[in-house]
Structure formats: C-alpha cells, structure tokens
Amino acid sequence: MTVSVRDVAAAASVSVGTVSNVLNHPDRVAPATVERVLSAIERLGFVRNDAARQLRAGRSRSIGLVVLDVRNPFFTDVARGAEDRAAEEGLTVLLGDSGANGTREAAYLDLFEEQRVHGLLITPLGEDLARLERLRRGGTPVVLVDRQAPPGDFSSVAVDDVAGGFLAVRHLLDRGRRRIAFVGGPLGIRQVSDRLEGARRAVAEVPGAAIEVFPTGGLTVPEGRTAGEILQARTPVERPDAVFAANDLLAMGLLQALILGGELRVPEDMALVGYDDIDFAATAIVPFSSIRQPAALIGRTAVDLLVREASEPRQVVFRPELVERASTRA
C-alpha cells in the first residue's frame, strides 16, 4: 500500500503542513521536529511523489524531445547533448521518435502537453507549425532542433544544410566528377530538400556538370542499398561518377551495394559523400567522406535556448564542415 503524507504526519504526530515544510523548507521547522518527521518517513518507507508536486506547481521538470529517427546515430548524439545540458539545470529529457510519421509526431505532442513538460524540443516533420504555435501560446516553450525557424518565429538551432549540400558536391566537382547523383528522401523533409538545393547550386557553377535525383522512401541503410543496386545495374555510360547521399545511413547502404556487387570500385569508379559524419563513416569498409554536424552541441544549445527563455526568439545556425576520407580521394 502506498504511504501518503497524511500517514507520515500521523506517525510523527504533526500536521500535513509540517511534513511539507520538512520536505521543502526544513529551515522553517524545529530540528527536533525535523528529526521526528524524517524518522517516520524512513520507518514507513514514504516515497515522495515529485511528479505530482511539479504538476501542482504548473510545470514538470522534464523536457520533451521529438526527433525524426532515433535509429540514426546523429539524433542519438543530439539527445545525449540535450541530456547533458538538461542535467546541469536539474531537468530530465523524455525522448520521442516520430519515425518521420505525422501521426506519431502529433501523438507525442499531445502526450507532452498532457504531462505539462517544462518545454519541448522538436525536429518537426512538415512545414505546418500551427500545432507548435498553439503549444507555445498555452505556455509550453518550444525550440526547433536541426531545423531553422524564420526570424521572429520560434527559437531554433540547426546547421546550414544548403551550405552543407553545396560543400559536399563542390568537393566532388573539385575532384573532377561531373555526373552527380543525389540520393535522399522523402524530399518533403526540409533538411533533405535544403541539402539538394545546395547540391544544385554547386552543379550550376560548373559547366558540363549535371545532377540526377534518386528519391528514397526514407533515410535508412536499406533505402541506400536499394539505390546502390539501381546504380550498379546501369551501364558505365549511364552511371554517375559520384554520389551525394542525404545522410550517412544512406551512404552506408550505397557503399554496401556498390562494393558487394563486385563490379564497381569506390572511389575509382564512383566517389561517395555522406552527411552527418556519424562514427560509422570512419569505420566503413571504405571510410567515406561526410559533412560533419556538431550533433551534441546542437542538443546542448537547444536546451540552453529553452531554459533561458529569452524575450525574443533566437536562431542559432552552425556551419557544416567537410571531413574527407578514402571515398573521394584520388
């Protein structure tokens, strides 16, 4: 049976208010009374219901974090950075994985609103942010993660994905590649479309260069493998000489298909650049070049923006960095 504050008060022969003061403001209670109440708590095995206390105060000590795909190590690192910063503020992080599914995203938003979280960090799936705006008006601070918000809208922390896409393809063009394939999707995901835009800008600057888009149903290893098998089946004349994958999971799948097919060499026949620079990029059978994002710093900064609650929304944008490896070297 659960032991209540009333049970502790009765055992210590004090009022419920006195027990509350011992738990929250012991300096207001006589030392002998504090000792009597603590003795009763230990004897009865009382466990404080901190969640209920926080909800009565109007807000919990938890932060909701909703990401697109928790299987992606990039988002795992974002979550770790968020947890580290939240712990410094005495907060905990509740992680939700939308799986790039609008229905699941909405369910997490409903859940976190019901729990009156201290604030919400989210990588939103679509462009319609009306639901997040309603949350904010209801008193729940919101920060967009890995997604730039328009100035004056929400606070946000992200990497310039247009610049990242440009950097990746410019690197391939500088290595003499001219037939570029972009593999990524769904294109409705803002980060994917921004990376493609940057890639197209880079191609437009080089005469004779061209880009072909291979949309995928997700940003996963199996989707990358499927795209790689399609490229593998083409004739040498039809085949691109370089691939820019929208994330490293796709790049891993592409690499598997190209290498295991036995007919193509990376980078001799086809160069490859990924995006995110997860740990696996450096340890693949052919370590592949990638665009690095400061994932843990993104998570830390998002929590920092949330707890500071500035009067005006702030947008923090980090610059991406190219990490060159064997998949693009001469």
Backbone torsions as a table, in degrees:
resi	resn	phi	psi	omega
1	MET	NA	138.3	-179.0
2	THR	-71.1	133.2	177.9
3	VAL	-88.3	129.4	-177.2
4	SER	-102.4	171.2	176.0
5	VAL	-62.0	-35.5	178.8
6	ARG	-63.3	-38.3	178.1
7	ASP	-63.3	-41.3	178.2
8	VAL	-64.0	-43.6	-179.5
9	ALA	-60.8	-42.9	-179.5
10	ALA	-65.8	-41.5	-178.2
11	ALA	-67.3	-30.6	-178.6
12	ALA	-95.8	-1.4	-179.2
13	SER	57.7	44.9	176.0
14	VAL	-132.9	175.4	178.3
15	SER	-82.7	163.0	175.5
16	VAL	-60.3	-37.9	179.0
17	GLY	-61.7	-35.6	179.2
18	THR	-68.2	-40.8	177.1
19	VAL	-61.2	-42.6	178.8
20	SER	-60.2	-41.9	179.2
21	ASN	-66.6	-35.8	177.9
22	VAL	-63.8	-38.3	-178.9
23	LEU	-74.2	-34.9	-172.2
24	ASN	-111.9	-31.2	-177.3
25	HIS	-141.1	66.0	-175.6
26	PRO	-61.4	-20.8	179.7
27	ASP	-67.5	-16.4	-179.2
28	ARG	-88.6	-3.4	-174.1
29	VAL	-117.4	143.7	179.2
30	ALA	-59.9	139.2	-177.4
31	PRO	-53.0	-40.3	-179.4
32	ALA	-64.4	-37.3	179.1
33	THR	-70.2	-39.6	177.3
34	VAL	-58.4	-44.7	-178.4
35	GLU	-63.8	-39.7	-179.7
36	ARG	-65.4	-42.0	-179.9
37	VAL	-67.1	-44.5	179.5
38	LEU	-62.7	-35.6	177.6
39	SER	-64.8	-40.7	178.5
40	ALA	-66.0	-39.4	179.0
41	ILE	-61.0	-44.1	-178.6
42	GLU	-69.0	-40.5	-177.8
43	ARG	-65.7	-39.3	-176.7
44	LEU	-86.9	-15.2	-177.9
45	GLY	73.8	35.6	-179.3
46	PHE	-67.8	133.7	175.3
47	VAL	-118.5	123.1	-176.9
48	ARG	-66.9	132.3	176.4
49	ASN	-87.3	82.4	-175.3
50	ASP	-66.3	-35.7	-178.4
51	ALA	-61.6	-45.1	179.9
52	ALA	-63.7	-40.8	179.3
53	ARG	-61.3	-42.2	-179.2
54	GLN	-66.3	-39.7	179.7
55	LEU	-65.8	-36.7	176.6
56	ARG	-63.6	-31.5	178.3
57	ALA	-75.4	-10.9	174.7
58	GLY	107.2	-12.8	-178.3
59	ARG	-158.4	139.5	179.5
60	SER	-83.0	177.0	178.0
61	ARG	-101.8	25.8	179.1
62	SER	-114.5	148.0	175.5
63	ILE	-111.6	133.0	174.2
64	GLY	-87.0	134.5	177.2
65	LEU	-127.9	119.3	179.5
66	VAL	-115.9	121.0	-179.3
67	VAL	-117.7	166.9	-176.7
68	LEU	-74.2	-36.2	-175.7
69	ASP	-160.6	104.0	-176.2
70	VAL	-69.8	-14.3	176.9
71	ARG	-73.3	-18.9	178.9
72	ASN	-78.4	118.6	-178.3
73	PRO	-56.4	-24.7	176.8
74	PHE	-58.5	-47.9	-178.3
75	PHE	-71.7	-28.7	174.0
76	THR	-62.6	-41.8	179.0
77	ASP	-69.2	-36.5	174.9
78	VAL	-59.6	-46.1	-179.4
79	ALA	-62.8	-40.2	179.2
80	ARG	-62.9	-43.1	177.1
81	GLY	-62.3	-40.0	178.8
82	ALA	-65.1	-42.5	179.8
83	GLU	-62.9	-42.9	-179.3
84	ASP	-61.0	-44.2	-179.4
85	ARG	-71.4	-38.1	179.8
86	ALA	-63.8	-39.1	-179.5
87	ALA	-60.8	-33.4	178.1
88	GLU	-64.6	-22.6	179.8
89	GLU	-102.5	7.6	-178.7
90	GLY	73.0	25.8	-178.9
91	LEU	-112.4	157.6	173.8
92	THR	-116.7	159.4	-178.9
93	VAL	-113.5	128.0	174.7
94	LEU	-103.0	118.1	-172.7
95	LEU	-97.0	131.4	174.8
96	GLY	-124.0	138.2	-179.6
97	ASP	-110.1	109.0	-179.2
98	SER	-73.8	-19.8	-177.4
99	GLY	60.4	28.2	-176.9
100	ALA	54.6	35.5	-179.2
101	ASN	-121.0	121.8	-175.5
102	GLY	-62.0	-36.8	-179.7
103	THR	-66.2	-43.0	178.6
104	ARG	-66.8	-39.0	177.5
105	GLU	-59.5	-47.0	-179.6
106	ALA	-61.9	-37.5	179.7
107	ALA	-64.2	-40.3	177.7
108	TYR	-66.8	-38.4	178.7
109	LEU	-63.1	-42.0	177.4
110	ASP	-62.0	-44.5	-178.2
111	LEU	-62.6	-47.7	-177.3
112	PHE	-68.3	-31.9	176.6
113	GLU	-67.4	-42.4	178.5
114	GLU	-62.1	-34.7	-179.0
115	GLN	-83.7	-1.2	178.3
116	ARG	51.6	53.6	-179.3
117	VAL	-61.1	156.2	-179.8
118	HIS	-61.1	-30.1	179.0
119	GLY	-178.0	172.7	-176.9
120	LEU	-128.2	129.5	170.3
121	LEU	-110.2	131.7	-174.8
122	ILE	-150.0	139.4	166.5
123	THR	-98.2	95.7	-173.0
124	PRO	-70.1	148.7	-177.2
125	LEU	-77.3	-47.1	-174.2
126	GLY	-111.4	-169.4	-178.5
127	GLU	-91.9	-17.0	-177.6
128	ASP	-81.8	109.5	-176.8
129	LEU	-106.3	18.8	-176.9
130	ALA	-61.2	-40.1	180.0
131	ARG	-62.5	-40.0	178.4
132	LEU	-67.9	-35.3	177.9
133	GLU	-63.9	-39.3	177.9
134	ARG	-65.2	-39.3	176.5
135	LEU	-60.3	-45.0	-178.3
136	ARG	-64.7	-42.2	178.1
137	ARG	-64.3	-27.4	178.5
138	GLY	-80.1	0.2	175.1
139	GLY	105.1	5.1	178.2
140	THR	-99.9	111.2	177.7
141	PRO	-60.6	142.3	-178.1
142	VAL	-129.8	133.9	174.3
143	VAL	-127.4	129.2	176.5
144	LEU	-81.3	136.9	-176.1
145	VAL	-118.2	131.9	-178.0
146	ASP	59.4	33.5	-178.9
147	ARG	-159.2	123.0	179.6
148	GLN	-76.6	137.3	175.4
149	ALA	-104.2	149.0	175.5
150	PRO	-60.4	143.8	178.7
151	PRO	-53.9	136.3	178.4
152	GLY	84.1	-1.8	-178.9
153	ASP	-95.4	-100.8	176.2
154	PHE	-102.4	158.3	165.3
155	SER	-70.8	146.6	-177.7
156	SER	-153.2	157.6	173.9
157	VAL	-140.1	128.9	-173.5
158	ALA	-158.5	176.4	170.9
159	VAL	-108.5	148.0	178.0
160	ASP	-72.1	95.2	-175.3
161	ASP	-72.9	-27.1	175.0
162	VAL	-64.4	-44.5	176.9
163	ALA	-63.6	-37.4	179.2
164	GLY	-65.1	-42.4	177.2
165	GLY	-63.7	-40.6	177.7
166	PHE	-62.6	-44.8	-178.1
167	LEU	-60.9	-42.7	-178.5
168	ALA	-63.6	-48.6	-175.3
169	VAL	-77.0	-32.7	175.3
170	ARG	-61.4	-37.7	177.2
171	HIS	-61.9	-43.6	178.4
172	LEU	-64.7	-41.6	179.2
173	LEU	-64.9	-38.1	178.3
174	ASP	-66.8	-20.2	176.3
175	ARG	-88.8	8.5	176.2
176	GLY	89.4	5.6	179.5
177	ARG	-80.5	143.0	-176.8
178	ARG	-129.6	-21.8	178.1
179	ARG	-105.6	96.7	-172.6
180	ILE	-99.6	135.3	171.3
181	ALA	-109.1	134.1	172.2
182	PHE	-106.0	123.5	-179.8
183	VAL	-116.4	118.1	179.9
184	GLY	174.3	156.7	178.3
185	GLY	167.5	174.4	-2.0
186	PRO	-65.1	147.4	-178.0
187	LEU	-69.9	-12.2	175.8
188	GLY	-73.0	-13.4	175.1
189	ILE	-76.9	124.2	-171.6
190	ARG	-56.7	-41.7	-178.3
191	GLN	-62.1	-39.0	-179.9
192	VAL	-66.6	-46.4	-178.3
193	SER	-66.2	-34.5	177.5
194	ASP	-67.1	-40.2	179.3
195	ARG	-66.3	-37.0	176.6
196	LEU	-67.0	-40.0	178.6
197	GLU	-60.5	-44.4	177.9
198	GLY	-62.5	-39.0	178.3
199	ALA	-62.1	-43.6	-179.5
200	ARG	-65.6	-36.2	177.6
201	ARG	-63.3	-40.7	179.6
202	ALA	-64.8	-43.5	179.8
203	VAL	-63.1	-37.5	-177.5
204	ALA	-64.1	-20.5	-178.2
205	GLU	-84.9	-10.4	-173.7
206	VAL	-118.4	113.3	178.4
207	PRO	-58.3	137.3	177.9
208	GLY	86.1	-7.6	179.0
209	ALA	-86.9	150.5	178.8
210	ALA	-144.2	155.2	179.3
211	ILE	-129.6	137.2	177.1
212	GLU	-120.0	134.5	-175.8
213	VAL	-100.1	128.7	174.7
214	PHE	-114.3	92.4	-179.8
215	PRO	-66.2	144.2	176.5
216	THR	-121.1	160.2	180.0
217	GLY	-80.5	-9.3	180.0
218	GLY	-168.9	174.9	-177.4
219	LEU	-106.1	60.3	-172.1
220	THR	-125.6	166.4	177.9
221	VAL	-61.7	-47.3	179.5
222	PRO	-59.7	-37.8	177.5
223	GLU	-64.3	-38.9	177.0
224	GLY	-66.2	-37.5	178.9
225	ARG	-64.7	-41.1	178.3
226	THR	-61.7	-44.8	178.2
227	ALA	-62.0	-39.9	179.3
228	GLY	-63.8	-37.8	178.2
229	GLU	-65.5	-35.8	176.9
230	ILE	-64.8	-45.3	179.1
231	LEU	-65.3	-38.7	-179.2
232	GLN	-62.0	-33.9	-176.0
233	ALA	-77.5	-11.1	-178.7
234	ARG	-77.4	158.8	174.4
235	THR	-74.0	158.6	179.7
236	PRO	-55.3	-34.7	-179.6
237	VAL	-69.4	-36.2	-177.4
238	GLU	-83.8	-16.2	-170.6
239	ARG	-81.7	139.7	173.9
240	PRO	-68.6	158.0	177.4
241	ASP	-101.7	3.6	177.0
242	ALA	-158.1	148.9	179.0
243	VAL	-129.8	134.5	170.4
244	PHE	-111.5	114.2	180.0
245	ALA	-94.7	139.6	-174.8
246	ALA	-68.1	-18.6	169.8
247	ASN	-154.7	173.0	-173.9
248	ASP	-73.2	-26.2	177.2
249	LEU	-65.5	-43.1	174.3
250	LEU	-61.0	-42.8	-179.8
251	ALA	-60.9	-38.0	178.6
252	MET	-64.1	-43.9	178.0
253	GLY	-64.2	-41.8	176.7
254	LEU	-59.0	-46.6	-178.1
255	LEU	-61.8	-41.9	178.0
256	GLN	-58.2	-48.7	-177.5
257	ALA	-64.7	-41.8	-177.0
258	LEU	-69.0	-42.5	-177.3
259	ILE	-74.7	-46.1	-176.0
260	LEU	-70.4	-22.1	176.7
261	GLY	-65.2	-24.5	172.8
262	GLY	84.0	-8.0	-175.9
263	GLU	-102.8	-19.5	-174.8
264	LEU	-115.0	145.1	175.0
265	ARG	-112.6	140.1	176.4
266	VAL	-114.2	120.1	11.7
267	PRO	-100.3	2.2	-170.8
268	GLU	-55.9	-48.3	-179.1
269	ASP	-91.2	-33.5	-177.7
270	MET	-149.7	118.1	177.1
271	ALA	-81.6	159.5	-174.5
272	LEU	-144.4	132.5	173.6
273	VAL	-129.0	132.9	175.3
274	GLY	-104.2	-164.5	-177.9
275	TYR	-150.2	130.1	177.1
276	ASP	119.3	-31.3	-176.5
277	ASP	54.9	54.3	173.1
278	ILE	-71.3	166.9	-174.8
279	ASP	-57.5	-34.8	-176.8
280	PHE	-65.2	-21.9	-178.8
281	ALA	-61.0	-36.6	-177.2
282	ALA	-83.5	-13.3	-174.2
283	THR	-115.2	7.6	179.3
284	ALA	-66.7	165.9	-179.3
285	ILE	-57.4	-35.4	164.9
286	VAL	-120.5	104.3	179.8
287	PRO	-54.3	128.0	-173.5
288	PHE	-110.1	147.6	177.5
289	SER	-65.3	150.9	-177.0
290	SER	-155.8	159.6	175.3
291	ILE	-93.1	118.1	-174.7
292	ARG	-84.7	134.3	170.3
293	GLN	-115.9	140.7	179.0
294	PRO	-79.5	76.5	-169.3
295	ALA	-57.6	-51.4	-178.2
296	ALA	-63.0	-38.2	178.7
297	LEU	-66.2	-34.8	175.7
298	ILE	-60.4	-45.7	179.0
299	GLY	-63.3	-45.2	179.1
300	ARG	-60.8	-45.2	-176.8
301	THR	-65.9	-36.6	179.1
302	ALA	-61.7	-44.3	177.8
303	VAL	-65.2	-39.1	179.6
304	ASP	-60.6	-43.5	177.3
305	LEU	-62.9	-36.9	-177.6
306	LEU	-68.0	-47.9	-174.0
307	VAL	-75.3	-24.7	179.2
308	ARG	-77.1	-28.6	176.7
309	GLU	44.9	60.2	178.6
310	ALA	-61.6	152.6	-178.6
311	SER	-64.3	-29.7	177.8
312	GLU	-117.0	139.4	178.1
313	PRO	-58.1	143.7	179.2
314	ARG	-120.1	141.0	177.3
315	GLN	-115.5	119.3	178.4
316	VAL	-108.2	124.2	-178.2
317	VAL	-125.8	120.1	177.9
318	PHE	-92.8	152.8	177.3
319	ARG	-89.7	135.1	177.4
320	PRO	-75.2	165.0	-177.5
321	GLU	-136.9	133.6	177.0
322	LEU	-82.8	130.2	173.5
323	VAL	-112.5	111.8	-175.7
324	GLU	-89.5	134.5	176.8
325	ARG	-136.7	-165.7	-170.6
326	ALA	-62.7	-25.4	-173.1
327	SER	-70.1	-10.2	177.8
328	THR	-129.5	3.3	-179.5
329	ARG	-79.0	151.5	-179.3
330	ALA	-67.0	NA	NA
